[in-house]
Amino acid sequence: MNQVALITGGGGGIGGAVARRLAVGGMSVIVADYDHGAAEKVCGEIVRGGGKAEALSVDVTQAREVKALVTDVARRLGRIDVLANIAGGSFYTKRIEEFTWAEWRQVIDVNLKGTFLMCREVAPLMQRQKSGRILNTASNYGVTGSALRVPYSAAKAGIIAFTRSLALELAPDGILVNTVAPGPTDTPRVMERETTEARRQRWQPLIPLGRTGQPEDIAELFYFLTTPESAAITGQTFHCNGGLV
Ligand SMILES: NC(=O)c1ccc[n+]([C@@H]2O[C@H](COP(=O)([O-])OP(=O)(O)OC[C@H]3O[C@@H](n4cnc5c(N)ncnc54)[C@H](O)[C@@H]3O)[C@@H](O)[C@H]2O)c1
């Protein structure tokens, strides 16, 4: 039977790489994103490569949209084996006194509330299946903190604690919950803001391995956490940052 993976933020740099990797691993992937064009582009690449993929629209901060998405996937595909919550972002770099309440809410909502809403809808289905993998996305900043990114760091730290708690709650049903924490990763959106050379100069002295991550580096970690080889791992946070943390 084909395994089904639902990937939020699947139209983005890391989400797209994860979707491609899981599809190569033989899963049917649902690429869910509020940027439908980006999700369709990722699905097109997967399908042209012989994989199975479908693009669906969702805003993960909207409970009704999340419920409709999960209900639709469950009705048509019958199961969800992997939920990868990758939709997120830091959106702003500014001092705390410059943050508005709306900006704080936006950052917390996309990263933390979105993860909660998706897990709340998918967990009962996985409980009925008596199996499932939930993969959340944090950041090195969720552990080290980051000046000028107070809400983002708080949201990502929250995701790490959320993961530990949900893993304990769902373990009796055979559902594994883990977090992947990427370090600086060269996604198209990041590379729009900075030249390759400027980025190299900024990060090379700080990263022991001497290079920033590629979306494919992060995707391999996500993939591993969906395999039978990782069946004894739950409640953990895995960093991929070249030794930065
Ligand atoms: N790129 C990095 O250096 C880096 C480092 C650490 C952590 N991360 C985390 O990795 C994840 C992916 O980041 P990325 O670099 O690929 O970013 P990205 O901007 O390329 O991808 C994010 C995707 O999420 C989607 N999205 C945003 N808000 C959404 C919403 N409300 N509902 C549905 N979809 C939504 C966007 O449309 C986009 O396709 C994020 O959680 C980010 O915080 C990235």
The ligand as an SDF file (V2000), in Angstrom:
LIG
                    3D

 44 48  0  0  0  0  0  0  0  0999 V2000
   15.8730   28.4480    5.4180 N   0  0  0  0  0  0  0  0  0  0  0  0
   16.4560   28.4830    6.6030 C   0  0  0  0  0  0  0  0  0  0  0  0
   17.6050   28.9490    6.7370 O   0  0  0  0  0  0  0  0  0  0  0  0
   15.7280   27.9360    7.8240 C   0  0  0  0  0  0  0  0  0  0  0  0
   16.4560   27.8140    9.0140 C   0  0  0  0  0  0  0  0  0  0  0  0
   15.8180   27.3060   10.1340 C   0  0  0  0  0  0  0  0  0  0  0  0
   14.4880   26.9490   10.0720 C   0  0  0  0  0  0  0  0  0  0  0  0
   13.7980   27.0870    8.9130 N   0  0  0  0  0  0  0  0  0  0  0  0
   12.3830   26.6870    8.9170 C   0  0  0  0  0  0  0  0  0  0  0  0
   12.1450   25.7800    7.8580 O   0  0  0  0  0  0  0  0  0  0  0  0
   10.8070   25.9240    7.3890 C   0  0  0  0  0  0  0  0  0  0  0  0
   10.8110   26.1510    5.8920 C   0  0  0  0  0  0  0  0  0  0  0  0
   11.5650   27.2990    5.6200 O   0  0  0  0  0  0  0  0  0  0  0  0
   12.0670   27.6760    4.1570 P   0  0  0  0  0  0  0  0  0  0  0  0
   13.3820   28.3100    4.3390 O   0  0  0  0  0  0  0  0  0  0  0  0
   11.8920   26.5460    3.2320 O   0  0  0  0  0  0  0  0  0  0  0  0
   11.0520   28.8590    3.8300 O   0  0  0  0  0  0  0  0  0  0  0  0
   10.1530   29.1460    2.5400 P   0  0  0  0  0  0  0  0  0  0  0  0
    9.6520   30.5290    2.7230 O   0  0  0  0  0  0  0  0  0  0  0  0
   10.8870   28.7870    1.3000 O   0  0  0  0  0  0  0  0  0  0  0  0
    8.9680   28.0960    2.7090 O   0  0  0  0  0  0  0  0  0  0  0  0
    7.9140   28.2800    3.6030 C   0  0  0  0  0  0  0  0  0  0  0  0
    6.6460   27.8470    2.9040 C   0  0  0  0  0  0  0  0  0  0  0  0
    5.5770   27.9380    3.8490 O   0  0  0  0  0  0  0  0  0  0  0  0
    4.4670   28.5050    3.2030 C   0  0  0  0  0  0  0  0  0  0  0  0
    3.6110   29.1530    4.2010 N   0  0  0  0  0  0  0  0  0  0  0  0
    3.9020   30.2580    4.9370 C   0  0  0  0  0  0  0  0  0  0  0  0
    2.8670   30.5690    5.7130 N   0  0  0  0  0  0  0  0  0  0  0  0
    1.9040   29.6410    5.4760 C   0  0  0  0  0  0  0  0  0  0  0  0
    0.5970   29.4170    5.9880 C   0  0  0  0  0  0  0  0  0  0  0  0
    0.0500   30.2500    6.9040 N   0  0  0  0  0  0  0  0  0  0  0  0
   -0.1160   28.3620    5.5460 N   0  0  0  0  0  0  0  0  0  0  0  0
    0.4300   27.5290    4.6100 C   0  0  0  0  0  0  0  0  0  0  0  0
    1.6460   27.6870    4.0790 N   0  0  0  0  0  0  0  0  0  0  0  0
    2.3820   28.7330    4.5240 C   0  0  0  0  0  0  0  0  0  0  0  0
    5.0390   29.5000    2.2110 C   0  0  0  0  0  0  0  0  0  0  0  0
    4.1300   29.7970    1.1520 O   0  0  0  0  0  0  0  0  0  0  0  0
    6.2860   28.7610    1.7250 C   0  0  0  0  0  0  0  0  0  0  0  0
    6.0230   27.9850    0.5650 O   0  0  0  0  0  0  0  0  0  0  0  0
   10.2000   27.0620    8.2060 C   0  0  0  0  0  0  0  0  0  0  0  0
    9.4700   26.5290    9.2810 O   0  0  0  0  0  0  0  0  0  0  0  0
   11.4190   27.8260    8.6960 C   0  0  0  0  0  0  0  0  0  0  0  0
   11.1490   28.5340    9.8680 O   0  0  0  0  0  0  0  0  0  0  0  0
   14.3870   27.5800    7.7750 C   0  0  0  0  0  0  0  0  0  0  0  0
  1  2  1  0
  2  3  2  0
  2  4  1  0
  4  5  1  0
  4 44  2  0
  5  6  2  0
  6  7  1  0
  7  8  2  0
  8  9  1  0
  8 44  1  0
  9 10  1  0
  9 42  1  0
 10 11  1  0
 11 12  1  0
 11 40  1  0
 12 13  1  0
 13 14  1  0
 14 15  2  0
 14 16  1  0
 14 17  1  0
 17 18  1  0
 18 19  2  0
 18 20  1  0
 18 21  1  0
 21 22  1  0
 22 23  1  0
 23 24  1  0
 23 38  1  0
 24 25  1  0
 25 26  1  0
 25 36  1  0
 26 27  1  0
 26 35  1  0
 27 28  2  0
 28 29  1  0
 29 30  1  0
 29 35  2  0
 30 31  1  0
 30 32  2  0
 32 33  1  0
 33 34  2  0
 34 35  1  0
 36 37  1  0
 36 38  1  0
 38 39  1  0
 40 41  1  0
 40 42  1  0
 42 43  1  0
M  CHG  2   8   1  16  -1
M  END
$$$$
